[in-house]
């Protein structure tokens, strides 16, 4: 039962969606970078400058969204790792108690 739950956890985890969203954002950032390159090659005009400002603004918004998404993914991974560390810590404590008990028993048996 535990194995089945473990498999479901890894199959239906949401970071897959987050990676796809991150790829989409990266593609949009590249589109804006290309548009900025084209705009900078055009003749100087007020509309060109406004297009550059608007495109730069949109690109910056996407970079912020991409960074926030990365932070969200890393926070989720840190939470998972903290849970794993807590489980391992508990396991070490239980194993230590068991080992100490076995040492006491061995010492008592050797005294007899």
C-alpha positions in Angstrom: 0.0 0.0 0.0 2.8 2.4 0.9 4.6 1.6 -2.4 1.4 2.4 -4.4 1.0 5.7 -2.6 4.7 6.5 -3.2 4.3 5.8 -6.9 1.1 8.0 -7.1 3.0 10.8 -5.4 5.7 10.8 -8.0 3.4 10.3 -11.0 1.0 13.0 -10.2 3.4 15.7 -8.8 2.7 19.2 -10.1 6.3 20.3 -10.9 5.8 18.8 -14.4 3.3 21.6 -15.1 5.7 24.1 -13.6 8.5 23.0 -15.9 6.2 23.3 -18.9 5.1 26.8 -17.8 8.8 27.8 -17.3 9.6 26.6 -20.8 6.7 28.7 -22.2 7.8 31.8 -20.3 11.4 31.3 -21.6 10.1 31.0 -25.2 8.1 34.2 -24.7 11.1 36.0 -23.3 13.1 35.0 -26.4 10.3 36.3 -28.7 10.5 39.7 -26.9 14.3 39.7 -27.2 14.0 39.1 -31.0 11.4 41.8 -31.3 13.6 44.3 -29.4 16.5 43.5 -31.8 14.3 44.2 -34.8 12.9 47.4 -33.2 16.4 48.7 -32.4 17.4 48.4 -36.1 14.5 50.6 -37.3 14.8 54.3 -37.9 14.4 56.6 -34.8 10.8 57.6 -34.2 8.6 58.1 -31.2 6.5 55.0 -32.0 9.7 52.9 -32.2 10.8 54.1 -28.8 7.4 53.4 -27.4 7.4 49.9 -28.9 10.9 49.3 -27.3 9.7 50.5 -23.9 6.5 48.4 -24.1 8.4 45.3 -25.3 11.1 45.8 -22.6 8.3 46.1 -20.0 6.6 42.9 -21.1 9.9 41.1 -21.2 10.7 42.2 -17.7 7.3 41.1 -16.4 7.9 37.7 -17.9 11.4 37.5 -16.3 9.8 38.4 -12.9 7.1 35.7 -13.4 9.8 33.2 -14.4 11.8 34.0 -11.2 8.8 33.7 -9.0 8.0 30.3 -10.6 11.5 29.2 -9.9 11.3 30.3 -6.3 8.0 28.4 -5.9 9.4 25.2 -7.4 12.5 25.5 -5.2 10.4 26.2 -2.1 8.4 23.0 -2.8 11.5 21.0 -3.3 13.0 22.4 0.0 9.8 21.5 1.8 10.0 17.9 0.5 13.7 17.7 1.4 12.9 19.0 4.9 10.3 16.3 5.3 12.8 13.7 4.1 15.4 15.0 6.6 12.9 14.8 9.4 12.1 11.2 8.5 15.8 10.3 8.3 16.4 12.0 11.7 13.6 10.0 13.2 15.0 6.8 11.7 18.5 7.6 13.1 17.1 8.2 16.5 15.1 4.9 16.5 18.2 3.0 15.2 20.4 4.6 17.9 17.9 3.6 20.6 17.8 0.1 19.3 21.6 -0.1 19.1 22.0 1.1 22.6 19.5 -1.5 23.9 21.4 -4.2 22.0 24.7 -3.0 23.5 23.2 -3.1 27.0 21.8 -6.7 26.4 25.2 -7.8 25.0 27.0 -6.4 28.0 24.6 -8.1 30.4 25.0 -11.4 28.7 28.8 -11.1 28.7 28.8 -10.5 32.5 26.9 -13.8 33.2 
